[in-house]
């Protein structure tokens, strides 16, 4: 009977609401919860402290900040101060991973031993107002609303709440994957000449971005970098670049004209899809192919200049629903050009 009473008291304590500030609660997970959360081990305990949930991986000696309740996570405001250690059964476990974001927080304070900011940086919803990373951390640094690697050579993530103009520090060499994605209120981004690589989705869905200049130092641009930038009117690209990814300008509905750099070898499907204001395009020498739907629904497109080497290497459907485009301007060696009606272009079958 005494054992039953003790068990009931423990069960009731686990059903209570979040603990008061500074208190710690151990959470026992049901089989259903175990199946839908990080399945490292069904025996890993979860602990609540100051409104946050920590998963203690005792056999690897670390703790991770996690979240089962996304709605509750979104309501956390003010300063989120993550501790350096979580205590479990009389032992301190260093907090080394943050596996959730804090979209309503004014500031997130990251302790020294954190080595992974997975959801804060790599997921969407990174809309904390600012971040402060302990100066002793050997993996990350912070500056206002941005997260960098330790030496400020890689820009990892900018908060989605950033607005106005963002000037990238002059030490940055790499703009990381989706570093600015969904920064909806940024009007301008200044890219320094130190940058060599722009990662995948770096400027994706920056809806207010009107213009951007990519310096000559940039050697590679990843997939979907300007995808959905619906206010983008103009962009300056370096004349020579080694690599540009797929779906680059899809949905840039206000982009009017563009001259692609000479290093481009192929224009993938949907590369300029739904660029409804695009009126003219200059495609460089050395371009080897244009795939189907590359210019899908470019309703204003009237002029396309291509090298003669592209003849026979343009797939059917590349210019679907480009109703104003009647011909292509073909450039031949020696500087001569010829206007060739679209109906005379020997389009290549899509699925060769």
N, C-alpha and C positions, 0 to 999 in steps of 0.2 A: 504493500500500500504506500509506504514512504517513497519507494522508487517511482511509482506512478505520479505522485504529487510533484516530485522534482522534475520529472520529464515534462509534465504539463506546464510548469513555470518556464522552463527553457523554451518550449514551443511557443508560448505566448510572447516571450521576449523577442523571438525571431519574426513574429508577425507585426511588431510595433513599427511605427513610422521611423524615418531617418533619425539617427542619434543627434543629440545636441552637439554643438561645436566642441571638438576636442575628444569626444567619446569614440570608442571603437566597438564595432559589432561584427561578429563572425557570422557569415551567411552560409547555411547549408543548402545546396542546390538540389532541386528535384531532378528526376531523370529527364523530364521534359525540358527543363532549363539547360541541363547539361548538353542535350542534343542540339540546341539552337545557339549556343555560345561557343567560344573558342575551345575546341575539343583537345586541349593538350593532355589532360588526364581527368577522369571523373572524380578523382580524389583531391584535386587542387581546391583549397579553401578560398572563399571570397570574404573580404573584410570591408566594412563600411566605416569611413572616418571623414568627418566634416562634409558630409553630403556626397562624397566620391566613393566609388567602389574599386577595390584593389584585388587583383588576383595574385596570390602568393605561390610562386613556383618554387617550392622549398627544395626540391632535389637539384635545381639549377641555381639556387641562391639568388633569386631576384623577385621583385614585385612589379606588376604592370597595372596602370590605371586603365580600367575598362568601363563599359557602360552597357547594361542590359536594356535600359529604358531611354530611348532616344528623345522622347518628349521631355522627360525630367532633365536630361542633359542640356536641352535647349533652354531651359528656364534658369540655369545657373548664371547669375549676374555678378557684378562687382569684381573683386580680385580673387582669382583661383590660385591659391598658394599650395603647390604640391610639395609634400615633405620629401626629405632625402631618404628616409627609411620608414618602413612599416613593420611594426612589431607583431610577431606571431609566436605563441608558446615560448615567450621569454627570449626570443632571438630577433635581431634586427635584419630586415631584408632590404637591400638598396632598391629604390624605384628606378628602373632602367628603361621602361617603355611607357609611352602614352598612346593608348589605342582608341582614343575617342577625341572629339573636338568639343569646343565650348563656344558655340556661335553667339551667345548672348553676353559673354564675359567682357568686361572692360580691359582686364589684363590677365594673362596667364603667366605665372612664375614657374619656370622649369628648373629643377634642381641639377646639381653638378654631375650626377652619375647617369643621367638619361642618355641613352644611345640610340633610341628609336622614337621618332615623332610621327608614326605611321599615319594615323587619321588626321592629326593636326595639319600635316603638310601634304600628304598624298591623296587624301580624300577630298570630297567637295563639302562645303559647309565650313570652311576655314575662315570664319568671320569674326573671330575675336578682335577686339579693337587694337590691342597691343600685346606684345610678348616680351618677357624679361628672362633671359637665360643666364644662369649663374656663370660668372666669369671663369670659374674653375672647370667648367664643362669642356672636355677635349674634342667634342664632336660638332658642336653648334655654337653660333653667336647670334645675337639679335641687335636690331637697330630699329626702334620705334615699332612699326607694324610689319616688319619683315624678318625672316629667318634665313641665316646664311650658314655655310660651313664654318669651321673654326677660324680660318684665315681670311674669310670674306672673299674667297675666289669663286664661290658658287652661290648664286641666289637661289634659295630653295623654295621659299613661299612668301607671298605677300598677302596680307589679310584682304578678304573680299570687301571689307569696309573702307579700303583705301579710296581716296577721291582726289580730284584735281590732277596735279602733275607728280609723277614719281620719277626721281632721278636715280638711276642705278649707280652705286659707288664705282669709282674708277679702277678698283682692284678686281672686279668681277670678270672672270673668264668664261664662265658657263651660266646661262640662264636655264634653270632646271625645268623638268617636265611640269606642266601646268602651274608654273610659278605665279602667273597673274590671272589664271583662268577664273572667270566669273567675277572679276573686279569691275563691276558694272558701272561704277561712277568715276573711273579714271578717264580723264580727258586726254592726257598725254603721257608717254613713257620715253624718257631720254636714255638711249642706249650708248654707253661709252665705247671708245675704240679699242678697249681692252678685251671686249667680248669676242669669242671665237665660235661658240656653239650656242644655238638656241634650241632648247629641248621641245619635245612633243607637247602640243597643246599649250605652249607657253603663254600665248595671249588669247586663248580661246574664250569666246563669249564676253569680251570686254566691250559691252554694247555702246559705251560713250566714247570710245577711242576714235578720234577723227583722222589722225595722221601719225605716221611713225617712219623713222629713218633707220635702216639697218646699216651699220658701218661696214666699210670695206674689209675690216678684220674678220668678219664672220665667215666661217668656212662651211658650216653645215646648219641646216634648219630642219627640224623634225616634222612629223605628220601633224596636220590640223592646227598649225600654229595660229592662224588668223580666222579659223572657223567661227562663223556666227558674229563677226565684228560688224554689226549692221550699220554703224555710223562711219566706218572707215571710208574716206573719200580718196586718199592718196597714200602711196607707200613708195619709199625710195629703197631699192635693192642694190647691193653691190654688183658691179658689172661681171665679176667672176666669182663663182661660188661652186664648191665641189658637190654639194648635195642639198636638195630640197625635197621634203616629204610629200605625202599624198593629201588630198582634200584640203589643200592649203588655204584657198580663199572661199570655200563653200559658204554661201549665205552672206557674203559681204555685199549687201544689196545696194549700197551707195558708192561702191568703188567704180570710178569712171574710166580710167585708162591705166595701163600697166605695161612695162617693158621688162620682160623676164631676163635674168642674167644668162651669160653664155655657157655656163657649166651644166645647165639643165639638159638631161638626156631624154626624159619622158614626161608627158603630162598625163596623170592618172585619171581614172573615172571620177567625175564630180569635183574636179580640181577647182573649177570656176562656177560650179552649179549655183543657179539662182542669184548670180551677180546681175541683178536686173537693171542696173545703171551703167554697166560696162559697155562702152561704145567702141573702143579700139584696143587691139592687142598686137604687140610685136613679139613674135616667137623667134628665138635666136638661132643662128647657125649652129649646127651640131645636134639639134633636137632630132631624135630618132623616131618618136612615135607619139600619137595622140590617141588615148583610149576612149571608148564609148562613154557618152554622157559627160565628157570633160567640160563642155560649155552648156550643159543642160539648162534651159530656161533663161538664157542671157538675152532677155527680150529687147534690149537696146543695141545689141552688138551689130555694127555695120561694117567695120574694117578689121580684117585679120591678115597680118603679113607673115608669111611662112617661107622657110628656105626650100629650095626645089627638092632637097633630099627627103622631105616629108611626103612627097607625092607617092601614093601607094602604101603609106604607113599610117593613115588616119582611119580609125575604125568607124564603121557605120554607127550613127547615133551620136557622134561626138558633138554635133551642133543641133541636136533635137530642140525644137521650139525656139530656135533663134530666127524668128520670122523676118527680121529686117536684114539678115545676112544673105546676100544673093551671090556673092563671089568671094574668092580669096586672092590676095595679091601674092604672087609667087616670085621669089627672088632667085635669080640664076647666077652662077659664077661669072665674074666679069662685070657685075653691077647692073645687068639688065633685069627688068621686071615684066611680069605679064599678069593681066587680070583674067582669072580663070573662073567661069561660072561654077557654082556648086554642083550642078547637074553633070558637069564634065569631069569632076574629081573622081578618080577610081578608088572609092572607099573600100577599105578592107573589111571582110566579114568579122563580126564581133568575136566569135568563139573559135578562132583558128588555134 
